[in-house]
Amino acid sequence: MSIFDSSLEPIKRMWRKARERRLLATREVREMLERRFGCDPNVFDHSPLSFRPEVQGAEASRATEGLNSGVGVLIVHGFTGSPHSMRPVAEHFAALGYPVEMPLLAGHGTRWSDMRLTTYRDWLSSVESAYLRLAGEGLQVVVIGLSMGGTLAVNLSARLPVLGTAIINPYVVDVNPLMRHAGVVSRLLPALKSVGSDIAIPGVNEGAYRLTPTASVYQLHLLGAETRKLLPRLKAPVLYLRSLGDHTVSDSSHKYFLEHCSVPVEFRWLTRSYHVATLDYDAEYVLTSLQDFVTAITHDLPPAPTDCITP
């Protein structure tokens, strides 16, 4: 070994240690995701989830936080994705005993060509129907959304009564000024490359469409324009989780939101994840943050009558 090589040995050692920590973190998160999904996390489950607690015996002690709390949790997936990306969140709150609704948005979870036939109003309708199922049972609703699901969550929260809103890397501001012209472009170019699976963990996929309908990009632009106007109407507290390494939504979104939102916002950085943080290195931290937020805003609520929760 030369003198030059010896002088680099401390740097090489640091690099090896960093790589070992990265591999360990990857393995731990992969194991966590496998536990959450009960199988390979890349075996996709695009189906919606509707859960009501029916806890008896030994399981009752493990699921008392949400049971009879009078609170239901509405969970919304993102653009071109499906409930698969939010399933760990839904199953986490279901395990705590919360009533949970996680709809499949119109045009999602099938073929990209199905999505191009839908509008942002159809996506909102999917979320509103799930909200009404919870609210119709006398439950106060907490809305949790990822990416465009966060946009839909904010839109709904500004128009309907909610207890709180938690958003993960939400789209608020166009990432490209050409989005406003996507409707015209779609006549010549029906699809663009996929925008899904922006995940730091190697090999993990959210199961989003392999192509993005150009017409749907224009609908996303319209949804953002409407939602930005609604921001001053928010009344319930907000948890905002933002990934440092997001390659899908720009920093303009969280800056605009914080500047125009008048309700209390708890802002937290996700330092190890890309856009789909629910399936990334910060997945456990995301779950902890969401649970802490829901627990905090429900702390002073009186217990709900047992007949408000449908088993």
N, C-alpha and C positions, 0 to 999 in steps of 0.2 A: 504494500500500500504506500502510495507516494505521500509526501508532506501535504500536497494540495488536497488529496482525498481525505486525509486525516482531519484537515481543517473543516471539511464539510460534514464530518460525521455527526456532530450535534444537530445540524439542520436535518440530516437524513433521519436521525432518531426521532426528532420532533414530528417529521412528516409521517413516519411509521406509526407513532402513537396516535396522531390525529386520524390516520386511516383506520386504525383499530377501533377507536371510539365511534367513528362513522359507521363501520360495519356492525358494531355492537348495537348502536342505536337503530340501524336498519333492521337487524334481526329481531330486536325487541318490539318494534312497531309492527313488523310483519306478523309476529306471533300474536300481538294484541288484536290485529285486524282479523286474523284467522279465528281467534276466540269469538270476536264479535259476530262474524259471519257464519261461524260454525263449519267453515270449509275454506277453500282457496278464495281469497278476496277478489280474484279475477274471474270467478264464476258468477256471472252477473244475475242479479235479481231486480228486475225493473218494476215489479208489482208494487202497488200502493199498500199502505198499512193503515188499518183502523183497529185500535186496541182500546179495550175497556178492562179495568182491573177486576179480577175475581180471585182474590187472594185468600187462602185458607191455610190453617195449620202452621207448619214451620216457616213457610214462605212469607207469612204475614209480617214477621219481624224484620225481614229484609226489604220490604216494599211499603214502609209506612209513611215515607216522606210525602209522596204524592197521593196516597190513598185518602179519600174524603177531604182533600185539601180545597176542593171547590175550584181547582185550576186544571185546565186542559192545555195540552201543548200541540201547536200546529207547526209542522215542519215542511219546508218547501225546498225542492231541489232546483238546480240551475239550468241554464240555456243549453239545449241539445242533450242534456243529461237525463237522469232518471232518479227515482228514490234510492237506487243503489248507493249513490254518493253520500246520502244522508242516513242510511240505515243504521250505522253505529249510534248516531244521535237518537234516532227513534227508539231503538231497542234499549238504550241506556235509560231513557225516561220511562219507558214501559216497565223496565225492571224495578224502577223506583215507585211504581204504582200510579203513575199519572195516566189519565186518558190521553191517547195520542192519535192524531190524524196526520198522515203523510200522503197527500194525493199524488197521482201521476198526472202531470200537466198535459193538457190537450196537445196532441200531435207529437208527444214524446214517448220514448220507450218502444218504438216500433221501427219505422223506416223514415229516413230524412225527408222523403217525398211526402209523407203524411204531415210533417210539421209545416211545410211550405203552404199548406192549405188553411192553416190556422192564423189567428191574429192575437195580439197581446190581450185583447178583450176576452178571448177564449181562455188564455192562461190565467187571467184574473178570475174568471168564472170558476175555474177548477179550484182555486184557493178559497174563494168565497163560499163555495159549496161545503168544503171541509170545515171552514170556520163556523158555518151555520149548524153543522152537525154537533159541534162542541157547545156552542152558545145555546142551542136549542135544548140542551140538557141542563141548563142553568149554570154552566161552567164559565168562569172568567178565563180568557184565552191569552196565552203567551205565544208569540209568533217567532219562529226561528227560520232564517233563510240563508242559503248559500248562493253567492254570485247573483244571477238574475232572480233567484229565489229570494234574495235579500231585497231586491228592488220591489218585487211583488209584496213582500212582507211589509215594507215601508208604505207602499201605496195603500194596502188594506188597512194598516194601523192608523193612517191619517183620516180614513173615512168611517171606520167602525170602532166601537169600544174594545180596547185591548188592555191587558194588565202590563205588558211590556213587549219590547221587540228586540231580538238579538239577530245581528246580521254579520255574516262572514264574507269578507271580500265582495261586498255588493257592487254591482254596476250602478253608477249614478250619472256619470258624464261620459259622453261618447269617447271611445279610445281613438277613433279616427274620424275626422270631419266628413269623410266620404260616406259614413253610415247613413247620413240623411238622404243620399242619392241611391241607396241600395235598392229601393223599389223600382227605379228606372233600370238600373243595371241588371236586375233579375230577369228582365225580358230577354237579355242577350246571354247572361251568365247565370244559370239557375242555381248553381252551387259553388261554394268556396271550400277551402281546406278546413279540416276540423279545428275547433278551438278547445276541444276537451282534453282531459287528462294532463293538465299542467300540475304535475306531482313530482316532488324531489326524489322520492324513494324509487330506485330503479325497478322497472318491471311492473309497477302498480298502475292499474288502469281503472278509470271510473265507468267505462262502458258507454261513453257518449257516442253520438253519431260520427261516422267517419267522414261525412261531408256536412257542411253547414248551409242550409237553404238561404240564398241571398235575400229572398223576400222576407225571411224571418229576421234578418239583420235589420231591415227597415222597421219591422214591428218592434224590435228591441229599442231602436232609436225613439220611436213614438212613446213606448212605455217610459223610457228615461225622461223624455220631455214632460210628460204628464206628472210623473212622480216628483220631479224637481219642484214643480209648482205647489205640490202638496206638502212639502217639508215643513212650512210654518204651521201646519195644522196638527202636527204630532203633539200628543199630550202625555203619553206614557214614557217612562224611562227607556233608554236604549243602551244595549251592549254592542260595541263595534269591535270586531276582531279583524285585524289587518295583517296580511303576510308581507314580510319584507321582500321576499323573492317572487312576488306575483308577476307572471308574464302575460296575464290576460287582461286584468283591470288596472288602469293607471292610477297614480297617486292623486290625480285630479279629482277622482271620485270621493275619496275620504276628505280631501281638503274642502271640496264644495259642501259636502254634507256637514262637516263640523262648523263651517262658516254660516250655514243657513238653517241649522236645526236649533230651535230655542229650548228644547227639553234637555234634562240631564243626560249626558252621554258618557258612559264608561268606555274608554278607548284602550285597547290592549294590542300590543304588537305580537305577532307570531314570527319568531326569529328563524325557524328552521324549515318552514314550509313554503311551497309555491301556492298556486291558486286554490286547489281542492284540498284545503287544510284538514278536512274531516277524514281523509285517507292518507295523510302525510305524517311527517315526523312529530308534528304538534298535536296529533289527534287526541291523545289523552289530556293534554292541557286544554284543548278546545272543550272536551266533555266536562272537565272540572270547572272551567270558566262559565259554561252555560248552566251547569247545575247550581253553582254559587249565585249566579244572577237570578235564576228562577226562585231559589230558596229565599234570597234577600227580599224580593218584591212581594212574595207571598207570606212573609213572616207575620205580618200584622192582620192578615185576613182571618175572620172567624171561620170555624170549621163548617164545611158544607153539610147540609142534610144528606143522609145516605141515599135518599131517593133521587138526588140530582145526578147520580152516576149510574149509568146503565151497564150492568155486567155483560 
